[in-house]
Structure formats: C-alpha cells, structure tokens
Amino acid sequence: MINSVRILNREQYEADKKELLEILKSKTIPVIAKNRYRDGKIVSFNRENIIGGIGRTCNFGLVRSRKYGYCNSRFSKKWPEVNKSIFKFVNHICPVGMDVTSITLNHGVKAKKHKDGFNIGDSVIVGIGEYEEGKLRVYSDETQYVAYDIKDKPLMFNGAVLAHETEDFTGDRYTIIIYSQRPKNRTWTVEIPVVGTGTAEPINTLNPETAPIQCG
C-alpha cells in the first residue's frame, strides 16, 4: 500500500525544516560511495550500485557496517547538531507508532530504479529545499509506475518491495528517508527516539493528485 502522511502541525514543520536546512548549509555530505576493487574485481558493493552515482548521501541512527555489523552511524557522532535537528524534524513526517531506527539524508541524488533490500516494513520519504520537479516514481511491476510529488509531501511505502527512482530535477534538492533496519530478535533504541505525529492516509494510485492536502 502507498500512503501519504498528513503533517498535523505545518507551522512547526516549516520552522524545524528551516532550522535543519540552515545547519545543512554548513555541511558537505559525502558523495555516493564507489565500488571497492581488488585485483580488478569488485569485492564490495556500495550504494552506487544500488541508487546510481549522482549526488551525496549519509545516514543517521542505526546502520549496517561491514566491520562492526549493526552500530550507530558515524555521522550521528560526527555531526551531533545535524543528528539532533534531523531526528526532531522527522517526527512531523512519521506516522504515530512507526518503528524508526534509521534516517538517510540525500543531497542532489538522482536515484536509478532500485529497491531498499535491508529495510524492514514501510519507509517514509520527503523532499525539501529549493528545487523543481524531481518526482518519485514508484513501480507496481517491472514497467508500470506512478510519479509522486514528494516536495513537502511525505510518501509512505515499502521500499524493499516496490522499486522506485527519481525523475529529473533542477535546484537544491534534499530527500530524507526514515525507516527501520531493526535486526530480528534484537532490542534497539535510537539515541533520540522518534515519536511520530503524522497520520498515514491511502493514496488513489490511479490519481496521485487526489492525495490529502498536507496541512493541519
């Protein structure tokens, strides 16, 4: 199922978004990681293989490390002010009761068609910043898709099941994805718990423009 998430407090959403964007202006998010090679062969597949090589990305909260397994993101520690601001912001776009362990922050990413193989259950994505176009295509099968406007309009769907990709855009585009990577039979609590305030509402996939108006 694909849902929109109704933002219940638009005024506070805008204030927290402005704060986050101001902080992000002082940060240079790393470019999408390249493959690792050994003796001319790929020995490690990084995000470039999954979402393409255009743009910058980093993660906050729980991540999967090749060396350490599941652990806290180094960016949660490196950029505590971003960590605090982004976890505060996502409360507005997270439905009540959603399990959240992780946040991906993308900057200028034009994702190719892919699935989020390690995510568990539904994810929520929203676009922020000064940009135009850049809808998100969500596929129902190999060829059929619906393109959703996600600029300040959170979209909720299972990215591990439904393939998705970014349409062309211009301007300064950030996307924020919230999701769970909770390992089976393991208790995990993020440093800054997410208490969602939004409500998920089904979208008519034949006409995505009929999605609920995103305001309180």
PyMOL commands that set and color helices and strands:
alter all, ss='L'
color gray80, all
select helices_A, chain A and resi 10-24+47-51+74-78+80-90+208-210
alter helices_A, ss='H'
color red, helices_A
select strands_A, chain A and resi 3-6+36-38+41-44+56-65+69-72+102-107+120-128+131-133+136-139+145-148+155-157+164-166+169-171+174-180+199-202
alter strands_A, ss='S'
color yellow, strands_A
deselect
rebuild
show_as cartoon
